Amino acid sequence: MTALARAILAGWSLLLVPPPGVEAHAALVSAAPARRATLSQAPPRVELAFSERLEPAYARVSVWDARGRQVDRQDATVVGADGRALRVSLPPLGPGRYTVRYRVLSVDGHVVEDAYVFTIRGQAARRAH
């Protein structure tokens, strides 16, 4: 292979490989309450922390009960000085299983959507253990 052919091939290969960091997206770093947590008391809010700054206009989080009803206060907001956290308030919740659903757009343009469950134990559940 000639030097010119190698140089052309190398140039094309650089165009096909994205630079480091281009594939980054807002990964969930922590959640309160955590995934699969079993709580003895209802939390006052759900707060999610991400690895990238979020686009506030496209950040959503909601909490749903086992019957499929939305139970949060519908006041989701991006919080924190770095804009990497998302919070929604909760009313007093009773015992049961709750699903947290979120969909965020990081400032790099990637959408991340997922859900997880946490449980609040009731008096009856405590006596059974």
N, C-alpha and C positions, 0 to 999 in steps of 0.2 A: 504494500500500500504506500502510495506516495505521501510526502509530507503535507501536500495540499489537501489530499483526500482525508488524512487523519485530522487536520485542522477543521475541515468542514464538518466531519462527523462529530468531533468534540463540541463544536459550536451548536449543532442541532441537539445534542444530548443535554446541553445546559438549558436549552429552551423547554425541554420536556420534564425536567426535574424542578419542582417548585422550591424556592428558597426556604430555609428554616423559618418556622413560625407562621407560614402561610396557612397551614392546616390547623392552626390553633382554634379553639372555640371555648365558650364559657362552660367549663365542666363544673358540676356541683362538687364543692369542696367539703361543706358541712351543712347539717340541717338540725334545727331544733324545733320540735322533737325530731329525733333521729329516725332513720328507716327502721321499721319493725320494732320500734320502742314500745314497751308496755309501761304505762304511767299510772301512778296511784292518784294523781290529781290532773285535772284538765289544764293545759297550758293556756296562757293569755294570748298567745300569738304563735305563728309559725314564721321562722326566719331561716332563709336559705342563703348560703354564702357561695360565691362562684369564683372561678380562677381568672375571669376577665371582667372588665367593666361592662355593665349592661346598658342597653339603649332603653331609657325609661318609658318611652311611648309604646314599646313592644314587649314589656316585661309583665307577665301574668302569673299569679299563683292563686289557687283556690283550694278549699277544703270541703270534702263531701262526706256525708254519713253513709251508713250501710244501705239505706233506702234510696240512695242516689240524689239526695237533696243537698244543695250547697248550703253550708252552715257558717261560713266565715262572714265577716262584716263588710266584705267587698271594698276594702280600702287598701288594696295592695299598692305598695310603693317601693321604689328603689331607695335604699338608705346607705349610710356610711360615707365617709369622706372620699373614698375611692370609687364609689358607685358600683360595688361588687356584691351587694347584699339586697335581698328582696324580702319584704315583710308583709304579712297580713294579720289583722287582729281577729280574735275569736271571742264569741260570747261564751258564757259558762256552758260547757258541754257535759253531757251525761256519759255514763259508761257506754262503751261500744268501740267499734272499729271505724277509723276515719282514713280517707284517702286524700293525700296532698297531690295536686296536679299543678305542674308548672310548665311554662313555655317562655323562653327568653331569647332575645336577639342580642348577641354581643356586638360591641362596636366594630368588630372586624367583619360583621355581616353573616355570621353563622347562627342558625337557629338550633336550639336544644330544647327538646320536649320530653318529659318523663313524668312518672308518678310513683308514689310509694305510700305505704300504709303505716299507721301507728294505732295503738289501742289504749283506751282508758279503762282501767279495771273498775268494776263496781263492787259494792259491799258483798253481793252474792258470790262474785268471782273470788273475793278474798277468802270467804269462808270455805270455799271448795278446795283451796290449796292447803 
